[in-house]
Every structure is written in C-alpha cells, then in structure tokens.
Amino acid sequence: RFMTGKGLVIYPEIGDKLDIICPKAEPSKPYEYYKLYLVRKDQADACSTVMDPNVLVTCNRPEQEIRFTIKFQEFSPNYMGLEFKRQQDYFITSTSNGTLDGLENREGGVCQTRSMKIVMKVGQDPNAVIPEQLTTSRPSKESDNTVKIITQSPRSKVPAVEEPGKPG
C-alpha cells in the first residue's frame, strides 16, 4: 500500500528481482493507464517527470497483462540495463492520472493524488536508524568540556595526560 505522502518503501538486496505488473482489465472495472518512471529524489518529491525522464513501463494495454522485471544488479550485461549501488535510494513514480488522456502527464498525477511512489533502499537495513532522526544536544556549561589527549611515549608504555596550556 502507498502511504500518504511517503509512498511505498522497499529494501531490495543486490541479486533480488522486482516484478511490476500492469494487470489485464477486469470486465466490470475501468482500466487504469499509467506510465512509470525511474526518477531522482527531487523529481519524486516534486511529482515531476519533466526533466530527464527514464520510462520503465507503460501500462496501456487493457487486453493483456504487462510485466516489467527489475533485477537489482551492480553491473548490467546490457548497455541499456539498470544498475544499482548498495546504500543508495532509487525512486519510481507515475505522473499519469489513470486515464488514457492523462497517460502522458509529466507533473502531478497519481504521484500527487495517491502518493504513488516507490522508494527502493538498495542493500539497506529496514531497522537502521536514519541519521536525520538522530538529535544532538549542546554540551552543558557545567560539564567539563576540555579535550584530553592521551599519548603513548615510544620509550615508556605509561600513558600521559596532557593538560591544555602546558607543553607536552
């Protein structure tokens, strides 16, 4: 499920495969038309595919299922193949609105209205603490904030503590 404002976050490893499936139309429901793009973070955040679009798959055939497979690999044998690096994020989105007329939309669309974005965190731990969530506090004035350096003399193995302002 796409989470409002965030989309869907997945954690593929190098060697994994991801199938994107455009289902065949169901007789009782209208077909939804989408063009899916691999985009940069700023494009996913802005729901814009205007600059440097990289089309992955176009869902525009109601009469048949369309399947597109992404293989997470660091090197592709195909010069047009996708390559992924560990510890990097990759983004898929659609700026289409679901209708045939809106298939070629390059801004907004279901990216904006339904948060249709996929964040692929390649080779990352889903339980890792995100650095942006870490907070640091300013040291208190009461605590001793003096930097103490312990050095090792080549002649003696006894550590010495140098005090600020005194020659070492």
C-alpha positions in Angstrom: 0.0 0.0 0.0 1.1 3.5 -0.8 1.4 5.6 2.4 0.0 9.1 2.2 2.9 11.5 1.4 5.5 8.7 1.5 4.5 6.1 -1.0 5.9 2.6 -0.6 9.3 1.9 0.8 11.1 -1.4 0.0 14.5 -2.8 0.9 15.9 -4.9 -2.0 19.3 -6.5 -1.9 21.7 -6.9 -4.9 20.5 -10.0 -6.7 16.8 -9.5 -5.9 14.2 -9.1 -8.6 11.1 -6.9 -8.5 8.1 -7.5 -10.9 6.0 -4.6 -11.8 2.7 -5.9 -13.3 0.1 -3.9 -15.2 -2.9 -6.2 -14.8 -5.3 -7.1 -17.6 -8.5 -5.1 -17.4 -11.4 -6.6 -15.4 -14.7 -6.5 -17.4 -16.6 -4.6 -14.7 -14.0 -2.0 -13.9 -12.4 0.8 -16.0 -8.8 0.2 -17.0 -6.2 2.5 -15.4 -3.4 3.8 -17.7 0.0 4.6 -16.2 3.5 5.4 -17.3 6.1 4.5 -14.6 9.4 6.4 -14.4 12.7 5.8 -12.6 13.4 9.3 -11.2 15.7 11.2 -8.9 14.6 12.0 -5.3 13.9 15.7 -6.2 11.6 14.5 -9.0 9.8 12.0 -6.8 9.3 14.7 -4.1 8.0 17.2 -6.7 6.0 14.6 -8.6 7.6 15.8 -11.8 9.0 13.8 -14.7 9.7 16.8 -17.0 13.5 16.6 -16.8 15.4 13.5 -18.0 12.5 11.1 -17.9 13.5 7.4 -17.7 10.4 5.4 -18.7 10.4 1.9 -17.1 7.0 0.6 -18.3 3.8 1.9 -19.9 0.5 0.3 -18.7 -1.6 1.0 -21.8 -2.9 -2.5 -23.0 -6.2 -3.3 -21.2 -6.4 -6.6 -23.2 -3.2 -8.1 -21.7 -1.1 -8.3 -18.6 2.2 -6.4 -18.9 5.1 -7.4 -16.7 8.4 -5.5 -16.2 11.1 -7.0 -14.1 13.8 -5.0 -12.4 16.9 -7.0 -11.4 18.9 -5.3 -8.7 22.5 -5.7 -10.0 25.6 -3.6 -9.7 26.6 -4.2 -13.3 24.3 -4.9 -16.2 25.4 -7.0 -19.2 23.0 -4.9 -21.3 24.3 -1.4 -22.0 20.8 -0.1 -21.5 20.2 -2.2 -18.4 19.6 -0.7 -14.9 22.4 -0.7 -12.4 22.1 -0.2 -8.7 24.5 0.6 -5.9 24.2 -0.6 -2.3 23.3 2.1 0.3 21.6 4.2 -2.3 17.9 5.1 -2.7 16.1 4.8 -6.1 12.6 6.2 -6.9 9.8 5.0 -9.2 6.7 7.2 -9.7 3.9 7.9 -12.2 2.6 11.4 -13.1 -0.2 9.9 -15.2 -3.7 10.3 -13.8 -5.0 6.9 -14.6 -6.9 7.9 -17.8 -5.8 7.4 -21.4 -5.9 11.2 -21.9 -3.7 11.7 -18.8 -1.1 8.9 -19.7 1.5 11.5 -20.8 1.1 13.9 -17.9 4.5 14.9 -16.7 3.6 16.6 -13.4 1.3 15.8 -10.5 -0.9 12.8 -11.4 -1.2 9.8 -9.1 2.2 10.7 -7.6 0.4 13.7 -6.0 -3.1 12.4 -5.6 -2.4 8.8 -4.4 1.3 9.1 -3.3 2.1 6.5 -6.0 5.8 6.4 -5.4 8.2 3.6 -4.6 11.4 4.2 -2.7 13.9 1.4 -3.2 16.5 1.4 -0.5 19.1 -0.9 -2.0 21.2 -3.0 0.3 19.9 -1.1 3.4 18.7 -2.4 6.7 15.0 -1.6 7.3 15.7 -1.4 11.0 18.6 1.0 10.8 18.2 4.4 12.5 18.0 7.2 9.9 20.7 9.9 10.6 18.1 12.7 10.2 16.2 11.2 13.2 19.2 11.5 15.5 19.4 14.6 17.6 22.3 16.0 19.5 22.2 18.4 22.3 24.6 21.2 23.2 27.1 20.4 26.0 26.1 21.9 29.3 28.2 24.7 30.7 28.6 22.8 34.0 30.3 19.8 32.4 34.0 19.6 31.8 34.3 20.1 28.0 38.2 20.1 28.0 39.7 17.9 25.4 42.1 15.5 27.0 44.7 13.8 24.8 46.4 10.6 25.8 49.7 10.0 24.1 52.0 7.0 24.1 55.7 7.7 24.5 58.0 5.4 22.4 60.3 4.8 25.4 57.7 4.2 28.1 54.4 2.4 27.9 52.7 4.6 30.5 50.0 6.9 29.1 50.4 10.5 29.9 47.6 13.1 30.1 48.5 16.4 28.5 46.8 19.4 30.1 45.7 22.4 27.9 48.3 25.2 28.1 51.2 23.1 29.2 53.9 21.9 26.8 53.7 18.2 26.0 
